[in-house]
Amino acid sequence: MPQIKEKQASRSEPAAARASTVPPPRGAKIAAVKPTHCEAMLTRVLHLAEALMRDNRESRGSLASGRVIPADAEGPTQVAPDEQKAVAREQLATALRGLEPEMAIKLRTLMIAGRDGQSIDLVKVNLSLSDADAGFAIMAADSSDNGPLLIDYLRRGHALACASGVDLDGPLTRWQAPSVVGISERAWLSFGKQLASSQPADWQCLGLVDQSTQGFSKLYLRLREHGWWSFRAVLDRPTPAGVEKERRELSKRHVQSVSVDTLEGIVGHFGGVQGRALQRAGRAVRARLGHAA
């Protein structure tokens, strides 16, 4: 099948993705991609939401009956779980109240996109910048009542946005503008929706590892019974026979590779990747797993 080539200087791609594709000298160190301001705020909100929902002996300190577990036989009891949860909830609410109006709407957009598996530009938040207080109240209610779902939806929406090439720090009006229509961007959106609608353990992964960087030089991904995706300089849809042939050749040539059935098994190999499509896929996969950029 012909490759799905990316458009040059597509409006929906961030500026970093439109930089020169001339690879650096072999063995050269490649700077890590820094998280955007939006990603930094998203990471903070997720961290606080996870603290609120954490339910283990160290953070909860109680039995199933609700009785407090002593820290040790003679020491004082731990803080009651209800009090801990109230503190964590207030910390999250404070962080949400501290968001700028546009940032609050962006995070809510990601949440809805992740929940519904929608393209970012099709999300209807039904809030304007002047409705910021209402936006904060809605997000606070979501975090208190649906904490685990909030975390999951934000991760899914973040992955969809990264796969779609959304400039996360771009103005909200650009988020809400119709996406560029084209075979490449439609393919990326399809991949993003698969990421957002699935679990990490639903994926088959085959990656070729560059021995000098230990990062991927090429990556194949497939969701359950769906077709394969391949990522290098461009996004492609290889045939099952083509992927199997590549797998056999790797075995014969003793090329270092990673073959696993979960996205968690490949997240450590996106550092130093050079292909544009590989970089974009790496951001999306890491977002889905809740890893910082």
C-alpha positions as CSV (number, residue, x, y, z in Angstrom):
1,M,0.0,0.0,0.0
2,P,1.3,3.5,-0.7
3,Q,2.6,5.5,2.3
4,I,0.4,8.1,4.0
5,K,2.6,11.1,3.6
6,E,2.4,14.0,5.9
7,K,1.6,17.4,4.5
8,Q,4.2,20.1,4.6
9,A,3.5,22.8,7.2
10,S,0.0,21.5,8.0
11,R,-1.9,24.1,10.1
12,S,-2.8,21.5,12.7
13,E,0.8,20.5,13.4
14,P,2.8,22.4,16.0
15,A,5.8,24.4,14.9
16,A,8.3,21.9,16.3
17,A,6.9,19.2,14.0
18,R,7.4,21.4,10.9
19,A,11.2,21.8,11.6
20,S,13.8,20.5,9.2
21,T,13.7,16.7,8.9
22,V,17.4,16.4,8.2
23,P,18.6,13.9,10.8
24,P,21.5,14.8,13.1
25,P,24.8,13.0,12.8
26,R,24.6,9.4,14.0
27,G,25.3,9.1,17.7
28,A,24.6,12.8,18.3
29,K,22.6,13.6,21.5
30,I,19.0,14.7,20.8
31,A,17.4,17.0,23.3
32,A,14.3,15.7,25.0
33,V,11.0,17.3,24.0
34,K,9.9,19.7,26.7
35,P,6.3,19.6,27.9
36,T,4.2,22.5,26.7
37,H,2.6,24.9,29.3
38,C,-0.7,23.1,28.8
39,E,0.9,19.8,29.4
40,A,2.6,21.1,32.5
41,M,-0.8,22.2,33.9
42,L,-2.4,19.0,32.8
43,T,0.3,17.0,34.6
44,R,-0.3,19.0,37.8
45,V,-4.1,18.5,37.7
46,L,-3.6,14.7,37.1
47,H,-1.1,14.5,39.9
48,L,-3.6,16.1,42.4
49,A,-6.5,14.0,41.1
50,E,-4.5,10.8,41.5
51,A,-3.6,11.8,45.1
52,L,-7.3,12.3,45.8
53,M,-8.2,8.9,44.4
54,R,-5.2,7.0,45.8
55,D,-6.4,4.1,47.9
56,N,-3.6,2.2,49.6
57,R,-2.4,1.6,53.1
58,E,0.1,4.4,53.0
59,S,-2.3,7.1,51.9
60,R,-5.6,5.7,53.2
61,G,-4.6,4.2,56.5
62,S,-7.9,2.5,57.2
63,L,-9.5,-0.9,57.1
64,A,-12.5,-1.8,54.9
65,S,-14.7,-1.0,57.9
66,G,-13.4,2.6,58.0
67,R,-11.5,2.1,61.3
68,V,-8.1,3.8,61.3
69,I,-5.0,1.5,61.1
70,P,-2.3,2.4,63.7
71,A,1.0,3.4,62.2
72,D,2.6,0.9,64.6
73,A,1.7,-0.9,67.8
74,E,2.6,1.9,70.1
75,G,2.6,5.0,67.9
76,P,-0.2,7.5,67.2
77,T,-2.9,6.7,64.7
78,Q,-2.8,8.0,61.2
79,V,-5.0,10.8,59.9
80,A,-8.5,9.6,59.3
81,P,-9.2,8.8,55.6
82,D,-12.1,11.3,55.4
83,E,-9.8,14.1,56.5
84,Q,-7.1,13.1,54.1
85,K,-9.6,13.0,51.2
86,A,-10.9,16.4,52.2
87,V,-7.4,17.9,52.1
88,A,-6.7,16.3,48.8
89,R,-10.0,17.5,47.3
90,E,-9.3,21.1,48.5
91,Q,-5.8,21.0,46.9
92,L,-7.3,19.9,43.6
93,A,-10.1,22.5,43.8
94,T,-7.5,25.2,44.6
95,A,-5.4,24.2,41.6
96,L,-8.5,24.3,39.3
97,R,-9.6,27.7,40.6
98,G,-6.1,29.0,39.9
99,L,-6.3,28.1,36.2
100,E,-6.6,30.8,33.6
101,P,-10.0,30.7,31.9
102,E,-8.6,29.5,28.6
103,M,-6.6,26.8,30.3
104,A,-9.6,25.6,32.2
105,I,-11.6,25.3,29.0
106,K,-8.7,23.5,27.2
107,L,-8.5,20.9,30.0
108,R,-12.3,20.4,29.9
109,T,-12.1,20.1,26.1
110,L,-9.5,17.3,26.5
111,M,-11.7,15.6,29.1
112,I,-14.7,15.6,26.9
113,A,-12.7,14.5,23.8
114,G,-11.3,11.6,25.8
115,R,-14.7,10.6,27.2
116,D,-16.5,10.7,23.8
117,G,-13.6,9.8,21.5
118,Q,-14.2,13.0,19.6
119,S,-12.0,15.1,17.4
120,I,-10.8,18.2,19.4
121,D,-12.4,20.6,17.1
122,L,-15.8,18.9,17.4
123,V,-16.0,19.1,21.2
124,K,-18.8,21.3,22.5
125,V,-17.8,22.6,25.9
126,N,-20.7,25.0,26.0
127,L,-18.7,27.5,27.9
128,S,-17.1,30.8,27.0
129,L,-14.1,32.6,28.5
130,S,-16.6,34.7,30.4
131,D,-18.1,31.6,32.0
132,A,-14.8,30.7,33.7
133,D,-16.3,30.4,37.2
134,A,-18.8,27.9,35.8
135,G,-16.1,26.0,34.1
136,F,-14.1,25.7,37.4
137,A,-17.2,24.6,39.3
138,I,-17.9,21.9,36.7
139,M,-14.3,20.6,36.7
140,A,-14.2,20.6,40.5
141,A,-17.4,18.6,40.6
142,D,-16.0,16.1,38.1
143,S,-12.9,15.7,40.1
144,S,-14.7,15.1,43.4
145,D,-17.4,12.8,42.1
146,N,-15.8,11.1,39.2
147,G,-12.1,11.2,40.1
148,P,-11.0,8.0,38.4
149,L,-13.0,8.8,35.3
150,L,-11.6,12.4,35.2
151,I,-8.0,11.0,35.2
152,D,-8.8,8.4,32.5
153,Y,-10.7,10.9,30.3
154,L,-7.9,13.5,30.5
155,R,-5.3,10.9,29.5
156,R,-7.4,9.7,26.6
157,G,-8.1,13.2,25.4
158,H,-4.4,14.2,25.7
159,A,-3.4,11.2,23.6
160,L,-6.0,12.1,21.0
161,A,-4.8,15.7,20.8
162,C,-1.1,14.7,20.5
163,A,-1.9,12.2,17.7
164,S,-4.0,14.8,15.9
165,G,-1.1,17.2,16.0
166,V,-2.9,19.9,18.1
167,D,-0.8,22.8,19.2
168,L,-1.6,22.5,22.9
169,D,-0.3,26.0,23.6
170,G,-2.0,27.5,20.6
171,P,-5.0,29.8,21.1
172,L,-8.4,28.2,21.9
173,T,-9.8,29.6,18.7
174,R,-7.4,27.4,16.8
175,W,-8.5,24.3,18.8
176,Q,-12.1,25.1,17.9
177,A,-11.4,25.7,14.2
178,P,-12.2,22.9,11.7
179,S,-9.3,20.4,11.2
180,V,-7.4,20.3,8.0
181,V,-8.9,17.6,5.8
182,G,-6.5,15.3,4.1
183,I,-5.5,11.6,4.0
184,S,-2.6,12.0,6.4
185,E,-4.5,14.0,9.1
186,R,-7.5,11.7,8.8
187,A,-5.1,8.7,9.4
188,W,-3.6,10.4,12.4
189,L,-7.1,11.2,13.8
190,S,-8.1,7.5,13.3
191,F,-5.0,6.4,15.2
192,G,-5.7,9.0,18.0
193,K,-9.3,7.7,18.3
194,Q,-8.0,4.1,18.6
195,L,-5.6,5.2,21.4
196,A,-8.3,7.1,23.2
197,S,-10.9,4.3,23.0
198,S,-8.7,1.4,24.1
199,Q,-6.6,0.1,27.0
200,P,-2.8,-0.1,26.8
201,A,-3.0,-3.9,27.0
202,D,-5.1,-4.0,23.8
203,W,-2.2,-3.3,21.6
204,Q,0.4,-5.4,19.7
205,C,3.8,-3.6,19.4
206,L,6.9,-4.3,17.4
207,G,9.7,-1.9,17.5
208,L,13.2,-1.8,15.9
209,V,15.7,-0.4,18.4
210,D,18.7,1.8,17.4
211,Q,21.7,0.4,19.3
212,S,23.3,3.8,19.6
213,T,20.4,5.6,21.2
214,Q,18.2,2.7,22.4
215,G,15.3,4.6,20.9
216,F,13.1,3.2,18.2
217,S,14.2,3.6,14.6
218,K,10.8,2.2,13.4
219,L,7.6,1.1,15.2
220,Y,4.6,-1.0,14.3
221,L,1.4,-0.8,16.4
222,R,-1.9,-2.7,16.0
223,L,-5.1,-2.5,18.1
224,R,-6.7,-5.9,18.4
225,E,-8.1,-7.0,15.1
226,H,-7.5,-3.7,13.4
227,G,-4.9,-3.1,10.8
228,W,-1.2,-2.2,11.6
229,W,0.2,1.3,11.8
230,S,3.9,1.9,11.2
231,F,5.9,5.0,12.2
232,R,9.2,6.3,11.0
233,A,9.5,9.5,9.0
234,V,5.9,9.2,7.9
235,L,2.8,7.3,9.0
236,D,2.0,4.2,7.0
237,R,-0.5,1.3,7.0
238,P,1.5,-1.9,6.2
239,T,-0.1,-5.2,5.4
240,P,-0.1,-8.0,8.0
241,A,2.1,-10.0,5.6
242,G,4.6,-7.1,5.4
243,V,4.9,-6.9,9.2
244,E,5.3,-10.6,9.5
245,K,8.1,-10.5,6.9
246,E,9.8,-7.7,8.8
247,R,9.5,-9.8,12.0
248,R,11.2,-12.8,10.3
249,E,14.0,-10.7,8.9
250,L,14.7,-9.1,12.3
251,S,15.1,-12.6,13.7
252,K,17.5,-13.7,11.0
253,R,19.6,-10.5,11.2
254,H,19.6,-10.5,15.0
255,V,18.5,-6.9,15.0
256,Q,17.6,-5.6,18.5
257,S,13.8,-5.3,18.7
258,V,10.9,-5.1,21.2
259,S,7.8,-7.2,20.7
260,V,5.2,-6.9,23.4
261,D,1.4,-6.9,23.9
262,T,1.1,-3.7,25.8
263,L,2.0,0.0,25.3
264,E,3.7,0.1,28.7
265,G,6.4,-2.1,27.2
266,I,7.5,0.4,24.6
267,V,7.3,3.7,26.5
268,G,11.0,3.7,27.4
269,H,12.2,3.6,23.8
270,F,10.9,7.0,22.6
271,G,13.9,9.0,23.7
272,G,16.1,10.2,20.9
273,V,13.8,9.0,18.1
274,Q,14.5,10.9,14.8
275,G,11.5,10.2,12.6
276,R,8.8,12.9,12.6
277,A,6.0,10.3,12.7
278,L,7.8,8.4,15.5
279,Q,8.1,11.5,17.6
280,R,4.4,12.3,17.2
281,A,3.4,8.7,18.0
282,G,5.7,8.8,21.0
283,R,4.0,11.9,22.4
284,A,0.6,10.3,21.9
285,V,1.5,7.0,23.5
286,R,3.2,8.6,26.5
287,A,0.1,10.9,27.0
288,R,-2.2,7.8,26.9
289,L,-0.1,6.2,29.7
290,G,0.0,9.4,31.8
291,H,3.8,9.9,31.3
292,A,5.3,13.4,31.2
293,A,6.5,14.5,27.8
